[in-house]
Amino acid sequence: MPATPQPYHRRRRRTRALLAGAAGIVAVGALAAAALPASAGVSAHKPGGHGAGKPSRYQDVQLLSFNDLHGNLEPPSGSSGRVTELQADGTTKTIDAGGVEYLATHLREARGDNPYSITAAGGDMVGASPLISGLFHDEPTIEALNGLDLDVTSVGNHEFDEGARELARLQKGGCHPTDGCYVKGKKFKGADFPYLAANVLDEKTRKPILKPYWVWKKNGVKIGFIGVTLEDTPGVVSAEGVKGLKFKDEVETINKYAKVLDKQGVKSIVALIHEGGLPASGAYNFDCDAAGGGSGISGPIVDIAKNVTPKVDALVTGHTHAAYACTIPDPSGKPRTVTSAASFGRLYTDTTLTYDRWTGDIARTAVRSANHVVTRTVAKAQDMTDLIARWNTLAAPIGNRAIGYISGDINNTGTESPMGDLIADAQLAYGKKLDPKTDLALMNPGGIRAGLTFAAKGAEGDGVVTYAEGFTVQPFSNTVNLQNFTGAQLISVLQEQVSGTNAASPKVLQVSSGLTYTLDLTKAGAERLVAASVKLNGAAIDPAATYRVATNSFLAGGGDGFPTLGKGTDDLVGTDDLAALADYLTANSTATTPITPPAAKRITVVQ
C-alpha cells in the first residue's frame, strides 16, 4: 500500500509557557496565448479615441502564490526540504528547496518593480509549525509573511488549531492571552494582509468570522479574491478548535460571493481554496494537461473546479501539499487555471492574468502559469535571516535540550512507520503509568509531522534528539487520553481505517507493540481488515472483553474519520503527547545505549 500523504491535515498545534531567477520554470498549465489587439501594458486605445498616454486595453497582472507554509521559516530538512524535477530525458532529480530567507529573495526578484503584482496564499500559513514558530503561537510566521509582502490568503484548516479567537488575534494583533508578549514592551501587530474565511460562519450570527473577499485595485484594474477552506475542516481539526463554527460548501460559497463581487463591478475573480488535488506525478513540473486539460490530476479540487462559476478566472489551491499548474474545465466547458505550490515554501507559482480594461474581466485564453523552485543557491534575504536569529535566540533554551538518543534515522514514511511505532509505544508506556490496565495505544499517521534523523541538525551531536526535534514530530499539543472499548469496538476502529470516510484514502493507525493484524487491500471497505488476524500479545481479540486504549485527544474525539474512538468510556486525560514521547526517550535511551529504530512489522499488508 502506498504511503498515505502525511502533510496536510490534522489537529491543534503545540503552544507553549525568504536574487536570482527562479529555477526550473515549467510551462505546464499554461493556456494557449490568444492574439490580443495589443501587448498588455502597451498603449492601445478604443477605436476613434484620442487618448495619447492612456493605459492600454490589456494589462498583465502578475499573481505570485504559495500555500501550506506551516511556519517553516528555516529550510525544511530531509524530504520535506526537497522537490523532484522531471528531466527532458524522463529521469528525475531532487533539488533542495525552501526557507523564508530564500523565498523572500525569489519573490522579490520575481516582482522586480512591477506595480501590477499581487502575492496571495492558499491557507495553512501557520499550524503544525516547527518550534521556532509554534512555540510562540506562530507570531514569527505572521511577522515573516508581513515581510514577504503577502497581500491576501485564505484560511486553511490549521488556522483553526487554536480556535477562532486565536485566529482573530493573528489577524488583528495583540499579545497572547495566556503567554503574554514575547518581547518586553513590544505588542504583536498582527497580519498586514487579510485572512479570508468566506465559508466559515459563526454559528450564532451565521456570518463569516473574517472577511469573505478582498479586492485588489491599481489604476483602474480590479481583481477580487474569495477565500475558503475545506468544508471538512471539523473532521481534521480538534473539536475545541472549531467550536461555535460552521463550515459551508466550498463551491456554493465561492459562487455566492462571485455574484456579490460581480454586482459591485468586479469582473475579475480569483478563488483561494484550501483544498486540493493529487497529480499523477510527484515532480513539480509534471504536465498534468498532457493528455487533456487536467486529466493528470485527481482529488477533491477536480469536482470543485468543474462546478465553481465561470465568473471565477483562476483557482489557487492547497491542502494536499502537491505541486501542479493545470487547466480544468469550468461549468461552461472552458479551461481555467488551477495551481498549487506544494508546501513548506519550497515552490511559488507565477501566474499572468491579462486584464481587459474594456470588460473588466480576465482574458482567460491568455493566462499563463508556472511553478518555480525556491532554490537555496540565491542570496539570503537579510531581514529574514535577522528575524530567524531573533526568534531562535528566544527558543534556544527550550529547543536545545536533549531528550533522548537514537542509533539511526527513525522515519515517518510507509503504511506503518518506525516513527509511528515509537510514538505508539511511548503512549502505551505513559498510559500504563496512569493506569496499569492500559492494553494498547493507537496513533493517527497525520499527527506525525516528521521523523527523527540521526545526523545532528545543530551542535548537539549525531544521534541526539532535542526537544526542538521532538516538537517538529508532534507539534499539536494533544493530550494522551485513556478510554475503554469492547473488543468489537476495537475491531470497528481498525475497520474505519479503510472504510467509511477513509475508504478512498485509508488512514492506517500506528499501533503499539503487541498489537498485530493484517490488511488485505485486494478487498473493499471494512472487509480489508482481516478481523480474525487481530491479536494482542498473540491472543485473538475477544469481542465481549474490555480493552483500555491510549490515544491522543484528537482521536479520542473521533477525529480523522474514526467515530468509534469518540464513543469510549471511563475517559482519563493525561499529559501532553510530546511530554510522553520525551519521557519515553529519556527513560529508554542514553548516549551509549541509544534507541534502535523500530522494525515496523506489526501490520501485515496484502496488495
PyMOL commands that set and color helices and strands:
alter all, ss='L'
color gray80, all
select helices_A, chain A and resi 78-81+100-111+131-134+139-147+157-160+164-172+233-236+239-242+250-263+300-307+364-366+382-399+418-434+445-447+467-473+487-496+500-502+525-528+531-533+553-556+563-567+577-588
alter helices_A, ss='H'
color red, helices_A
select strands_A, chain A and resi 58-66+82-86+92-96+117-121+152-154+195-196+200-202+213-218+221-229+245-247+268-274+278-279+297-298+314-317+323-329+335-341+347-356+361-362+368-373+402-405+438-443+464-466+479-486+510-511+515-520+535-536+539-540+546-552+569-576+603-606
alter strands_A, ss='S'
color yellow, strands_A
deselect
rebuild
show_as cartoon
